[in-house]
Amino acid sequence: MNLFKDMLKENESLFRDEIALDYDFLPKLLPYREKEQFYLANCIKPLLQKRNGKNLLIHGPPGIGKTAAVRHVLRDLENETDDVYPIYINCWKKNTTFKIITDICEQLGYRFTQNKRADELIEEIKKIVNQKTAVFVLDEIDKLEDLEFLYTILEEIYRKSIFLITNYKSWLNSLDERVKSRLTAELVEFRQYNAEETKGILKHRLKYAFVPGVWDDEAFNTAAKRTAELSDIRSGLYLLKESATIAEDNAAKKITLEHVKKAIEKLDEFSIKKSTDLRDDTKSILDIIKKNSNTKIGDLFKLYQENSGSLSYKSFQRKIKKLEQGKYITTEKTQGGEEGNTTIIRYKGTTKKLTDF
């Protein structure tokens, strides 16, 4: 038996450039975000005259181009001038002041970070940045564990713009007043793409990622429709990539509806891990959240205790954080009301099944 007999040869691949389906890939054009990009650029423009730019809180649901739009603007800025430092930090990966400081040092080309304290590194950052100007982009700012770094930027960097990106507009309400009063951030909302825009974005990626003519129209339209239902471009990029991979595994030279249907069946593996992979206590918490989505964390803990849960509240919070990191749930911090600050927990799952097509 020849295991490789029915596989496509190297020069027969359906892919032209698979990297073009990565969410971090930046195409030359970013469709349907021109208005937002123009506004972001205008907020940075004063830095080119050695003046302070605007500070923004950029918010909207996940997978709708917030990060991509900002990175496009930063790329154009780098191509335009060397007088403004573009600093981009992903706060999911760099979630403490020290991690952020060392990342900035690396982006600024300062390598002597070993065995130095945070305050010493901040002094080096100030020496470099204050000779010019800088744009600081803090993506997924709601994942940051402490805000000392943000306060330091506001106080000690002379000329800057600060862009904070989050899924949650309400995050701004949780800011310490001393930070909020200095930040004076304008709100910039990114709306969800409609069905036609979603289809246009995916169509645009086809040109980069695939050999011309390999996608059946019905197959592509089904993938685009599913993506629009989920309101998340990342899911669509996954479907395009997985459908083509399934087609290649079957030695097919065209991507058909059957390949897309199989990719849709696997979509949950992309967005949420199988709940059977969880430990019993974590699974019971997830089951409670699934039945009581959009509920305050304190109320969920009470339900957990009523179901004979034995974890302390602190341990329960840690389980919630792990579920969020595993993309089983989403959380949103809120402020105000009779009970003060709290966190709203939502179950994250696909809303339609393959039979809906």
C-alpha positions in Angstrom: 0.0 0.0 0.0 1.4 3.4 -1.0 0.3 5.9 1.7 1.2 8.9 -0.5 -0.3 7.7 -3.8 -3.5 9.8 -3.9 -1.9 13.0 -2.4 -1.6 16.1 -4.6 1.9 16.8 -5.8 3.8 19.9 -4.5 3.0 21.9 -7.6 -0.7 20.9 -7.4 -1.5 22.5 -4.0 -4.8 24.5 -3.7 -2.9 27.1 -1.6 -1.0 29.9 -3.1 0.0 31.4 0.3 -1.4 29.7 3.4 -0.1 32.5 5.6 -2.7 34.8 4.1 -5.3 33.0 6.1 -3.7 33.8 9.4 -5.6 36.4 11.4 -2.4 38.4 11.9 -1.8 38.6 8.2 -2.1 42.2 7.0 -3.3 42.5 3.4 -2.3 45.7 1.4 -5.9 46.9 1.7 -8.3 46.5 4.7 -11.8 46.6 3.2 -14.6 48.4 5.0 -12.5 50.0 7.6 -11.3 53.0 5.7 -13.3 55.5 7.8 -11.9 54.2 11.1 -8.3 54.1 9.8 -8.5 57.6 8.6 -9.8 58.8 12.0 -7.0 56.8 13.8 -4.4 58.4 11.6 -5.8 61.9 12.3 -5.5 61.2 16.0 -1.8 60.4 15.5 -1.1 63.3 13.1 -0.2 65.9 15.8 2.8 63.7 16.8 4.4 64.6 13.4 4.5 68.2 14.6 6.0 67.2 18.0 2.6 67.7 19.8 0.5 65.3 21.8 -1.9 63.1 19.8 -5.3 61.9 21.0 -5.9 58.9 23.4 -8.6 56.4 22.3 -10.5 53.5 23.7 -11.2 51.3 20.6 -14.0 48.9 21.4 -16.3 46.4 19.6 -17.0 42.6 19.5 -14.1 40.2 18.7 -13.1 39.4 15.2 -14.3 42.6 13.5 -11.0 44.2 12.5 -10.0 46.4 15.5 -6.5 45.1 15.8 -6.0 44.8 12.0 -7.1 48.4 11.4 -4.7 49.8 14.1 -1.8 47.7 12.8 -2.5 49.0 9.3 -2.2 52.6 10.6 1.0 51.7 12.4 2.5 50.2 9.3 1.7 53.3 7.2 3.2 55.4 10.0 6.4 53.5 9.9 6.6 53.9 6.2 6.1 57.6 6.5 8.5 58.7 9.3 11.2 57.6 11.7 10.2 60.4 14.2 7.4 58.5 15.9 7.9 55.2 17.7 5.1 52.7 17.0 4.7 50.5 20.1 2.3 47.6 19.9 1.6 45.4 23.0 -0.7 42.4 23.2 -1.8 42.5 26.9 -3.1 38.9 26.7 0.6 37.8 26.3 2.2 40.6 28.2 -0.2 41.1 31.1 2.1 42.7 33.8 4.0 46.0 33.9 7.4 44.3 33.9 6.5 42.1 30.8 5.3 45.2 29.0 8.4 47.3 29.9 10.8 44.6 28.7 8.7 44.2 25.4 8.9 48.0 24.8 12.7 47.9 25.4 13.0 45.2 22.8 10.9 47.2 20.3 13.0 50.3 20.9 16.2 48.3 20.3 17.4 48.5 23.9 18.9 45.1 24.7 20.4 45.6 28.2 17.4 44.4 30.2 18.9 41.5 32.1 19.1 41.9 35.9 17.5 45.3 35.7 14.5 46.5 37.8 11.4 47.8 36.3 12.1 51.4 37.4 15.5 51.3 35.8 14.1 50.1 32.5 11.4 52.8 32.6 14.1 55.4 32.9 15.8 54.0 29.7 12.5 54.0 27.9 11.9 57.6 28.8 15.4 58.6 27.6 14.7 57.1 24.2 11.1 57.9 23.6 11.2 61.5 24.9 13.7 62.4 22.3 10.9 61.9 19.7 7.2 60.9 20.1 5.4 57.6 20.3 2.1 55.8 19.7 1.4 53.2 22.4 -1.2 50.5 21.4 -2.3 48.2 24.2 -4.4 45.5 22.7 -6.8 43.5 24.9 -6.2 46.0 27.6 -8.8 44.3 29.8 -6.4 41.4 30.3 -3.8 43.6 32.0 -3.2 42.6 35.6 -2.0 46.0 36.8 -2.1 49.5 35.3 1.1 51.1 36.8 2.6 51.1 33.3 -0.3 53.0 31.9 0.0 55.6 34.6 3.7 56.0 34.0 3.2 56.6 30.3 0.6 59.3 31.0 2.8 61.0 33.5 6.3 60.7 32.1 6.2 60.4 28.4 6.0 63.9 27.0 4.4 63.5 23.5 2.3 60.4 22.8 -1.0 58.9 21.6 -2.4 55.9 23.6 -4.7 53.5 21.8 -6.5 51.0 24.1 -8.2 48.1 22.4 -10.9 46.0 24.1 -14.1 44.1 23.3 -15.8 45.8 26.2 -16.7 49.5 26.3 -17.6 49.2 30.0 -13.9 48.5 30.8 -13.3 52.2 30.9 -15.6 52.4 33.9 -13.3 50.2 35.9 -10.3 52.5 35.6 -8.8 54.2 38.6 -9.9 57.9 38.6 -6.2 59.1 38.7 -5.6 57.2 35.4 -9.0 58.0 33.8 -8.7 61.7 34.5 -5.2 61.8 32.8 -6.2 59.6 29.9 -9.3 61.5 28.8 -9.8 58.9 26.1 -12.3 59.3 23.2 -14.4 56.3 22.4 -14.1 54.7 19.0 -16.7 51.9 18.2 -16.1 49.3 15.6 -19.4 48.0 14.3 -19.9 44.4 13.2 -19.5 43.6 9.5 -22.7 42.9 7.7 -23.2 39.8 5.5 -22.1 41.5 2.3 -19.0 43.0 3.9 -18.1 39.6 5.5 -18.3 38.0 2.1 -16.2 40.8 0.5 -13.5 40.4 3.2 -13.2 36.6 2.7 -13.3 37.1 -1.1 -10.4 39.5 -0.8 -8.4 36.8 1.1 -9.0 34.2 -1.6 -6.9 36.2 -4.0 -3.9 36.0 -1.6 -4.4 32.5 -0.3 -5.6 30.3 -3.1 -4.8 29.3 -6.6 -7.5 31.0 -8.9 -10.5 28.9 -9.6 -10.2 26.2 -6.9 -13.2 27.4 -4.9 -16.7 26.2 -6.0 -19.1 29.2 -5.7 -21.7 27.3 -3.6 -18.9 26.2 -1.2 -17.5 29.7 -0.8 -21.0 31.2 -0.3 -21.8 28.7 2.4 -18.5 29.5 4.3 -19.2 33.2 4.0 -22.8 32.8 5.2 -21.6 30.8 8.3 -19.0 33.4 9.0 -21.6 36.2 8.9 -23.8 34.2 11.3 -21.0 34.0 13.8 -20.0 37.6 13.3 -16.3 36.7 13.5 -13.9 37.0 10.6 -11.5 34.6 12.4 -14.0 31.8 12.1 -14.3 32.5 8.4 -10.5 32.3 7.9 -10.5 29.0 9.7 -13.3 27.7 7.5 -11.4 28.7 4.3 -8.2 27.1 5.5 -9.8 23.9 6.9 -12.0 23.4 3.9 -9.0 23.5 1.6 -7.0 21.2 3.8 -9.8 18.7 3.8 -10.0 18.9 0.0 -6.3 18.3 -0.3 -6.4 15.4 2.0 -8.9 13.9 -0.4 -6.7 14.6 -3.4 -9.5 17.0 -4.7 -8.5 19.7 -7.1 -11.5 21.9 -6.2 -13.0 22.9 -2.9 -16.7 21.8 -2.8 -19.7 22.2 -0.5 -18.9 18.8 1.1 -15.5 20.0 2.1 -17.0 23.2 3.7 -19.6 21.2 5.5 -16.9 19.0 7.1 -15.0 22.1 8.1 -18.1 23.6 9.7 -18.5 20.4 11.7 -15.0 21.0 13.1 -15.6 24.6 13.8 -16.2 24.0 17.5 -12.6 22.7 17.8 -11.4 26.1 16.6 -13.6 28.2 18.9 -14.1 26.0 22.0 -12.3 22.8 23.2 -14.4 19.7 23.8 -16.0 20.0 27.3 -15.1 16.3 27.9 -11.4 17.4 28.2 -12.2 19.3 31.4 -11.7 18.2 34.9 -15.0 17.3 36.7 -15.1 20.4 38.9 -14.4 22.7 35.9 -16.9 20.9 33.8 -19.6 21.3 36.4 -18.9 25.1 36.5 -19.1 25.3 32.7 -22.4 23.4 32.8 -23.8 26.0 35.3 -22.6 28.8 33.0 -24.1 27.2 30.0 -27.5 27.1 31.7 -27.2 30.6 33.2 -25.3 32.6 30.6 -25.1 36.4 31.0 -25.0 36.1 34.8 -22.9 37.8 37.5 -20.0 35.8 38.8 -21.3 36.1 42.4 -24.7 34.6 41.4 -22.9 31.8 39.5 -20.9 31.0 42.6 -24.1 30.7 44.7 -25.5 28.3 42.1 -22.2 26.4 42.2 -22.5 26.1 46.0 -26.1 25.0 45.7 -24.9 22.2 43.4 -22.6 20.9 46.2 -19.5 22.7 44.9 -16.7 22.6 47.4 -14.3 25.3 45.9 -13.6 28.6 47.7 -14.6 31.8 45.9 -11.0 32.5 45.0 -10.6 29.0 43.5 -13.9 29.5 41.7 -12.5 32.7 40.2 -9.4 30.9 39.0 -11.5 28.3 37.3 -13.5 31.1 35.5 -10.2 32.6 34.3 -9.1 29.2 32.9 -12.4 28.8 31.1 -12.0 32.2 29.6 -8.4 31.4 28.4 -9.7 28.2 26.9 -12.3 30.2 25.0 -15.2 28.4 26.6 -16.7 31.6 28.0 -16.3 35.4 27.8 -16.3 37.8 30.7 -17.2 41.5 30.9 -16.3 43.7 33.9 -19.0 46.2 34.9 -19.1 49.1 37.3 -21.9 50.7 39.3 -25.3 49.6 40.4 -26.3 48.5 43.9 -23.7 45.8 44.1 -20.8 47.9 42.8 -18.2 46.4 40.5 -18.9 42.9 39.2 -18.1 40.5 36.2 -20.7 39.2 33.8 -20.0 35.7 32.5 -21.3 34.5 29.1 -21.2 31.0 27.6 -19.4 31.0 24.3 -20.8 28.5 21.7 -21.9 28.3 18.1 -25.5 29.3 17.6 -26.4 27.2 14.6 -25.8 23.6 13.4 -24.8 22.2 10.1 -28.4 21.2 9.5 -29.4 24.9 9.3 -27.9 25.0 5.8 
